[in-house]
Amino acid sequence: MKVYYSIDDFQQVKGAVVTTGTFDGVHVGHRKIIDRLNEIAKRIGGESVLLTFHPHPRMVLFPDDHGLELITTLDEKIKLLEQAGVDNLIIHPFTKEFSRKTSLEFIREVLVEKIGTSVLVIGYDHHFGRNREGSFEHLKESGPLYGFRVEEISVQDVDDVAVSSTKIRKALQEGDVETASKYLSYPFELTGTVIHGDKLGRTLGYPTANVSVNDETKIIPANGVYGCYVLLGEEKMKGMLNIGMRPTVNGEERRIEVHVFGLEREFYGERITLILKGRIRDERKFDTVEKLKERLAIDKKLAETML
């Protein structure tokens, strides 16, 4: 897959079959669009082109609304789109100036002049351009004028999948990583760097690695205990993950801590990926540290069974 970080850098290809959108999560609904994109490209001897934006448009248009968290980081999205078989990925910087393009300017300047679109594939109810004024009907009218064909993924296909990035975010906010992973068609992951903590886990008999997630826009699932796989370098191990405030020891900030089963060495400063398998329980405050230790032993057994 060729990756371009601006529309201006894109090298036009013969038979460009194009789609555009944010594609946060690259979930099963997105894959339906991408599969169709690749199918048409193969049939006409062309190449698939996916145009997306960074940062997320909502973060530019509504900077004071800090509620949006993303399912995938930019690096994760690139990797998933490559796995989905996209030939060309354009990640265009989204700015307020860009957002002011009318739908006609977007069609003429971006889809036609910059990308050279032969076929445009869009999801049901797709809108674009200033104030989301552009629609499928608008594109259908403009296509013959500018020499491209438009294909819409039908409402039937969308309803069959019944998935959206909003639904996935809601599942993660509730700690339901199983449902989120089902909608995504892959397990939800958190990637970060191992940092120093206060080493309380050692005194409990469950040493933990504190993980600082590298992207502040990445969604963190609800507080609680999870079973997870741990990727550290070339190693894949099992572990249990706690997300939360650690109320039993009067924690003052939200932390992500993982206990890796059977790992003895220290790994501060290393990149770590947590693949969340399922949720074991809510975070709760125990009367004593001893009761917390008893519960951790149960959590570990449940995590081992889950994994």
C-alpha positions as CSV (number, residue, x, y, z in Angstrom):
1,M,0.0,0.0,0.0
2,K,1.3,3.5,-0.9
3,V,0.6,6.1,1.7
4,Y,0.4,9.8,1.0
5,Y,0.2,12.5,3.7
6,S,-1.5,15.1,1.5
7,I,-3.7,15.1,-1.6
8,D,-1.1,17.3,-3.2
9,D,1.5,14.4,-3.0
10,F,-0.8,11.8,-4.6
11,Q,0.5,10.3,-7.9
12,Q,-2.6,9.7,-10.0
13,V,-3.2,6.0,-11.0
14,K,-5.1,4.5,-13.9
15,G,-8.7,3.5,-13.0
16,A,-8.8,5.1,-9.6
17,V,-11.7,3.6,-7.6
18,V,-12.1,6.0,-4.7
19,T,-13.9,6.2,-1.3
20,T,-13.6,8.8,1.4
21,G,-14.4,9.0,5.1
22,T,-12.8,9.0,8.6
23,F,-12.8,5.2,8.9
24,D,-12.2,5.2,12.6
25,G,-11.8,1.6,13.8
26,V,-11.9,0.2,10.2
27,H,-14.8,-2.0,11.4
28,V,-16.9,-4.5,9.6
29,G,-19.1,-1.8,8.0
30,H,-16.0,0.0,6.7
31,R,-14.7,-3.3,5.3
32,K,-17.8,-3.8,3.3
33,I,-17.1,-0.5,1.5
34,I,-13.4,-1.4,1.1
35,D,-14.2,-4.9,-0.2
36,R,-16.5,-3.3,-2.8
37,L,-13.8,-0.8,-3.7
38,N,-11.2,-3.5,-4.3
39,E,-13.6,-5.7,-6.2
40,I,-14.4,-2.9,-8.7
41,A,-10.7,-1.9,-9.0
42,K,-9.8,-5.5,-9.8
43,R,-12.7,-5.8,-12.4
44,I,-11.7,-2.6,-14.3
45,G,-7.9,-3.1,-13.9
46,G,-7.5,-0.1,-11.7
47,E,-6.4,0.7,-8.2
48,S,-8.3,1.4,-5.0
49,V,-7.8,4.8,-3.4
50,L,-9.0,5.7,0.1
51,L,-9.0,9.4,1.1
52,T,-9.2,10.0,4.9
53,F,-8.3,12.9,7.1
54,H,-6.1,13.7,10.1
55,P,-6.9,15.0,12.6
56,H,-10.5,13.8,12.9
57,P,-12.8,16.5,11.4
58,R,-14.8,16.9,14.6
59,M,-11.7,17.8,16.5
60,V,-11.0,20.7,14.1
61,L,-14.6,21.9,13.7
62,F,-15.5,21.5,17.4
63,P,-12.3,22.1,19.3
64,D,-14.1,22.8,22.6
65,D,-15.9,19.5,22.5
66,H,-13.4,17.2,24.2
67,G,-15.8,14.2,24.2
68,L,-14.5,12.5,21.1
69,E,-12.2,9.6,21.6
70,L,-11.0,7.5,18.7
71,I,-11.0,3.7,18.4
72,T,-7.8,3.6,16.4
73,T,-4.7,5.8,16.4
74,L,-3.4,6.9,13.0
75,D,-0.7,4.2,13.0
76,E,-3.3,1.5,13.8
77,K,-5.6,2.8,11.1
78,I,-2.8,2.7,8.5
79,K,-2.0,-0.9,9.5
80,L,-5.7,-2.0,9.3
81,L,-6.3,-0.4,5.9
82,E,-3.2,-2.1,4.5
83,Q,-4.5,-5.4,5.9
84,A,-7.8,-4.7,4.2
85,G,-6.1,-4.5,0.9
86,V,-6.3,-0.8,0.0
87,D,-3.8,0.0,-2.8
88,N,-3.4,3.8,-2.1
89,L,-4.1,5.7,1.1
90,I,-4.3,9.5,1.2
91,I,-4.2,11.0,4.7
92,H,-5.0,14.7,4.1
93,P,-4.5,17.3,6.8
94,F,-8.0,18.4,7.9
95,T,-8.2,22.2,8.5
96,K,-10.9,24.8,8.9
97,E,-9.9,26.1,5.5
98,F,-10.4,22.7,3.9
99,S,-13.8,22.3,5.6
100,R,-15.0,25.5,3.8
101,K,-14.8,23.8,0.4
102,T,-18.2,23.6,-1.1
103,S,-19.4,20.2,-2.3
104,L,-18.8,21.3,-5.9
105,E,-15.3,22.4,-5.1
106,F,-14.6,19.1,-3.4
107,I,-15.8,17.2,-6.4
108,R,-13.9,19.3,-8.9
109,E,-10.7,20.0,-7.1
110,V,-10.2,16.9,-5.0
111,L,-12.0,14.0,-6.6
112,V,-11.4,15.0,-10.3
113,E,-8.3,17.2,-10.5
114,K,-6.2,15.8,-7.7
115,I,-7.2,12.1,-7.6
116,G,-8.6,11.5,-11.1
117,T,-11.6,9.4,-9.9
118,S,-13.0,6.8,-12.3
119,V,-15.5,5.3,-9.8
120,L,-16.5,6.7,-6.5
121,V,-17.8,4.2,-3.8
122,I,-19.6,5.8,-0.8
123,G,-21.5,4.5,2.2
124,Y,-25.2,5.0,2.6
125,D,-26.2,8.6,3.7
126,H,-22.7,9.9,3.0
127,H,-22.4,13.8,3.2
128,F,-19.5,16.0,2.3
129,G,-18.4,19.5,1.7
130,R,-19.2,22.7,3.6
131,N,-21.9,22.2,6.1
132,R,-22.3,18.6,4.8
133,E,-24.2,20.0,1.9
134,G,-23.1,17.3,-0.6
135,S,-25.1,14.1,-1.0
136,F,-25.3,10.9,-3.1
137,E,-27.8,12.7,-5.4
138,H,-25.3,15.6,-5.8
139,L,-22.6,13.2,-6.7
140,K,-24.8,11.3,-9.1
141,E,-25.6,14.5,-11.0
142,S,-21.9,15.6,-11.1
143,G,-20.5,12.2,-12.1
144,P,-21.4,12.4,-15.8
145,L,-20.2,16.0,-16.0
146,Y,-16.8,15.1,-14.7
147,G,-16.4,11.6,-16.1
148,F,-16.7,9.3,-13.1
149,R,-19.3,6.8,-12.0
150,V,-20.9,6.7,-8.5
151,E,-21.8,3.6,-6.5
152,E,-23.5,3.8,-3.1
153,I,-23.4,0.9,-0.6
154,S,-27.1,0.3,-0.1
155,V,-29.1,0.8,3.1
156,Q,-29.8,-2.9,3.0
157,D,-26.1,-3.7,3.1
158,V,-25.5,-1.2,5.9
159,D,-28.5,-2.5,7.9
160,D,-27.2,-6.1,7.5
161,V,-24.0,-5.1,9.2
162,A,-25.6,-2.7,11.7
163,V,-22.3,-1.4,12.9
164,S,-21.0,2.1,13.5
165,S,-17.9,3.7,15.1
166,T,-20.3,5.3,17.6
167,K,-21.7,1.9,18.7
168,I,-18.2,0.6,19.2
169,R,-17.1,3.6,21.2
170,K,-20.2,3.1,23.4
171,A,-19.4,-0.6,24.0
172,L,-15.8,0.3,25.0
173,Q,-17.0,3.1,27.3
174,E,-19.1,0.4,29.0
175,G,-16.2,-2.0,29.2
176,D,-17.8,-4.4,26.7
177,V,-14.7,-5.3,24.8
178,E,-16.2,-8.5,23.5
179,T,-19.0,-6.7,21.6
180,A,-16.5,-4.0,20.4
181,S,-14.2,-6.7,19.1
182,K,-17.1,-8.5,17.3
183,Y,-18.0,-5.2,15.6
184,L,-14.4,-4.5,14.7
185,S,-13.7,-8.1,13.5
186,Y,-10.4,-8.0,15.5
187,P,-9.5,-7.6,19.2
188,F,-9.3,-4.1,20.6
189,E,-5.8,-3.0,21.4
190,L,-4.0,-0.5,23.5
191,T,-0.4,0.4,22.7
192,G,1.9,2.5,24.8
193,T,5.2,2.8,26.7
194,V,6.0,1.1,30.0
195,I,6.7,3.8,32.6
196,H,7.7,3.8,36.3
197,G,4.9,3.5,38.8
198,D,4.9,3.3,42.6
199,K,5.6,-0.5,42.6
200,L,2.6,-1.3,44.9
201,G,1.9,-4.4,42.8
202,R,5.1,-6.0,43.9
203,T,4.0,-5.8,47.6
204,L,0.8,-7.6,46.6
205,G,2.6,-10.4,44.8
206,Y,1.4,-9.2,41.4
207,P,4.0,-6.8,39.9
208,T,2.5,-4.6,37.2
209,A,3.8,-2.6,34.3
210,N,2.3,0.9,34.1
211,V,1.4,1.7,30.5
212,S,1.3,5.3,29.1
213,V,-0.8,5.2,25.9
214,N,1.1,7.2,23.3
215,D,-2.0,8.9,21.7
216,E,-4.2,11.1,24.0
217,T,-7.1,10.8,21.6
218,K,-7.2,7.0,21.9
219,I,-10.3,5.7,23.7
220,I,-9.6,3.8,27.0
221,P,-12.2,1.2,28.0
222,A,-14.2,1.5,31.2
223,N,-12.5,1.0,34.5
224,G,-12.2,-2.6,35.5
225,V,-10.1,-5.8,35.3
226,Y,-9.6,-7.5,31.9
227,G,-7.9,-10.6,30.6
228,C,-5.4,-9.7,27.9
229,Y,-2.6,-10.8,25.7
230,V,0.6,-8.8,25.9
231,L,3.0,-8.1,23.0
232,L,6.4,-7.1,24.1
233,G,9.0,-7.2,21.3
234,E,8.7,-10.6,19.7
235,E,7.1,-12.1,22.7
236,K,3.3,-12.8,23.1
237,M,2.3,-13.5,26.7
238,K,-0.8,-13.6,28.8
239,G,-1.8,-11.2,31.5
240,M,-4.5,-9.4,33.5
241,L,-5.1,-5.7,33.1
242,N,-6.5,-3.1,35.5
243,I,-7.8,0.2,34.3
244,G,-8.8,2.7,37.0
245,M,-8.1,4.7,40.1
246,R,-7.0,1.8,42.5
247,P,-9.4,2.9,45.2
248,T,-8.2,0.3,47.8
249,V,-4.8,2.0,47.9
250,N,-6.3,5.5,47.6
251,G,-5.1,6.1,44.0
252,E,-5.4,9.7,42.8
253,E,-5.1,9.2,39.0
254,R,-6.5,6.8,36.4
255,R,-3.9,4.2,35.4
256,I,-3.4,1.4,33.0
257,E,-1.5,-1.5,34.7
258,V,-0.8,-4.9,33.4
259,H,0.4,-8.0,35.3
260,V,2.2,-10.2,32.8
261,F,2.0,-13.9,33.8
262,G,5.5,-15.5,34.3
263,L,7.5,-12.5,33.2
264,E,10.3,-11.7,35.7
265,R,12.4,-9.1,34.0
266,E,11.9,-5.3,34.0
267,F,11.0,-3.6,30.8
268,Y,10.7,0.1,31.5
269,G,10.7,2.3,28.4
270,E,9.7,-0.5,26.1
271,R,6.8,-0.4,23.7
272,I,3.9,-2.7,24.7
273,T,0.6,-3.7,23.1
274,L,-2.3,-5.0,25.1
275,I,-4.9,-7.1,23.2
276,L,-8.0,-7.1,25.3
277,K,-9.8,-10.4,25.4
278,G,-12.6,-9.8,27.9
279,R,-13.7,-8.1,31.0
280,I,-13.5,-9.9,34.4
281,R,-15.1,-7.4,36.8
282,D,-15.7,-3.8,37.7
283,E,-13.1,-1.9,39.7
284,R,-14.0,-1.8,43.3
285,K,-12.7,-0.8,46.7
286,F,-11.8,-3.6,49.1
287,D,-11.9,-3.2,52.9
288,T,-8.3,-4.4,53.3
289,V,-5.3,-5.0,51.1
290,E,-5.5,-8.7,52.1
291,K,-9.0,-8.9,50.6
292,L,-7.7,-7.3,47.5
293,K,-4.9,-9.9,47.3
294,E,-7.5,-12.7,47.6
295,R,-9.5,-11.2,44.8
296,L,-6.5,-10.8,42.6
297,A,-5.8,-14.5,42.9
298,I,-9.4,-15.2,41.6
299,D,-9.0,-12.6,38.8
300,K,-5.8,-14.3,37.7
301,K,-7.5,-17.7,37.5
302,L,-10.4,-16.2,35.5
303,A,-8.0,-14.5,33.2
304,E,-6.1,-17.7,32.6
305,T,-9.3,-19.5,31.8
306,M,-10.4,-16.7,29.5
307,L,-7.1,-16.7,27.6
